[in-house]
Amino acid sequence: MTTTGTPRDTDPVLATGRGAAASPVEDLGSAAGRGPGQGGVPGRGRLSVTGVTGVFLVVIVLGLLLASVHLTQGTAAVGAGDLWRWATGGEALDQTAAVLVASRVPRLLAGIMVGVALGFAGALLQSVARNPLASPDTLAVNAGAYLTIVAFSVFGVAVPFYLQGTIAFAGGLAAAVLVLGLSRGGADGPSRLILAGSAITLALHSLVTMLLVLFEQETQGLFAWGAGSIVQSGSRTLTLALPVLLVGLAAALAITHRMDLLALGDDAATVLGVSVRRTRVASILVSVLLAALAVTIAGPIGFVGLAAPLIARLVARRVPGLGRHALLLPFAALVGIVVVLGADVFLRVVVPSAQTTAVPTGVVTSVIGAALLVWFARRMPDSGPGLDNATGHLGRPRSTTTYAAALALLVLTLVGAGVGAVLLGDRLILLGDVANWLGDVSGREVTLEMGRRVPRVLAALLAGAALALAGTIVQAVCRNPLAEPGLLGVTSGAGFGAVAAILLVPGVGLWPMSAAAVAGAIVVTALVFALAHRHGLSSTRLVLIGVGMQAGVMALISLLILVTRPWEVNLALTWLAGSTYGRSMEQTIPVAVVLLVVIPLAVLLRRELDIVALDEDTPRILGIPLDRARLLLLGAAALLTAGAVVATGVVAFVGLVAPHAARALVGARHSRVIPVAILLGAILVSGADTLGRWALAPVQVPAGVGTALLGTPYFIYLLWRSRGRDT
């Protein structure tokens, strides 16, 4: 029996807002157990018992097969027959094999518990946000939980399991509330939710990286754990976690009926006696509890909470009745088990057995989740709610006097920032010492210090200028004031190229490393551009695919580090945190060359940038080949980003903050935005680097951490100010 609903009766997973009638992916519109055009409570129509039973059996059998293979994998020659005889009370295993069994079984059980917890958590978050991309990863729950655990580890105090879980819960809840608040609980669409979650995650990871770099001894081993590892030493942790898991699952199942009614829309649910606010709060609390439990067991295993429920809802589209939350949540949990165990089995097939305990399972699940995110973004329609904003970010026109005054003030500020950067550090250098150094009459100590400090100052200034110009170009091409090279995957691509050159070719020279960074940036940019292009280039698709690409590439960077040179994690972390430590004058040459080439090009194309930033139609009317112009401009942004990565490593948020602040100061015309943004970017990175070298001297905080700490509040402000707009 099917009831007739209002136009608001759409799949809560795929609607872009509360009660929205349109799904961003049409063929997923019935994933809640209804046929196309049907309304009513999700799943309260016809129920295919045969279909539901069949898909459950298929997933269960697949899970059992994976579990059987999983138990046979390891470093010791213990096969399936040996395990079967041991399990049935037959031939006893020797002591060594018994120890291995004691480690294999807990690893398997950890995978099962994590899959169940994240499957439930992701399904609940997708339903409460009515957004197919809501998950513990995209809502920064995992990042918040990870940060709090690392922060407590710094003190070197052994934290009991339940206290550790409580800490992780508090951190994850705070991050989720912030992201949901910035995206109005997901009502502003999947794009804004992903962008907000990615930016908050990026900021939290910057803090984690800073702690890992500054407290290397206290946080040893947490880098690999931070990628999500189900390796267990014994079953004590799992025994303690089981009661919490059962309580969380029971609480989730207890609200399934209310979640079905909530899918009708807030007004309809209220009429039917459901407290919308209480239901949402309960759902978020339960999902964060389960996600924090998974982090406590195995670290933040990436994207299982996105992939499992999304796959479950895809299946539910084909099986009437499976969309009922009482069935959907357990089914998502079973899919979660398959995802985690499948990823772990695959990992131990392709990675040498001696390294299977060092390489985390979360690397594979992150790549799977990133691929799903890209797939979903490619299926989004070319129009509709998204991130396109032709007018909202252009800034008000400013007079020539205002522009000249702003430019002069920024030039003076840049000079002051440069002088301060030279003078301040772990020791104070006087202006007289600088004058003596310039005259080549300084003492040995000053000469050595200036030889170390000046290249760092130049690297920060040039990298900041390059990132700001790259961000200006990216925001114009995407017509989105919240886009930046880091969130489009360009920065991570350049970082992957540079890190790969450093780790795979010991003692690699500057120019080969620069070439690797450029290649990585260009390959990722080309992939993002090609995948986002479908009957035209939607900026919403571009951003979502970029975020997915960034997540996948960062997972590959972690894999590369842990497989090749796990004993030099701190070296790679310093690079990924955006540090100017140990820079030489030679390392500033690539970014200087790129700036000398791209700045004139950007000035020459300033009119095209103005027009491309308007809309899709105006450039074509004026005879500008839009896709060709976008490709050229994004290629220039990739070169700038790669040059900056060579100079300072991975620095975030500069490409977001500097162009936006420039438009606020001098208006939207790129003839004015370009120089102002370049000056702001140089000031921002140089200032962050100087504070990092001076504030906690002799401890040095990477410049990328400083820009993240400065840029995140500004980004939050931008998101909060634009809540509720069609952006």
Disulfide bonds with the S-S distance in Angstrom:
none
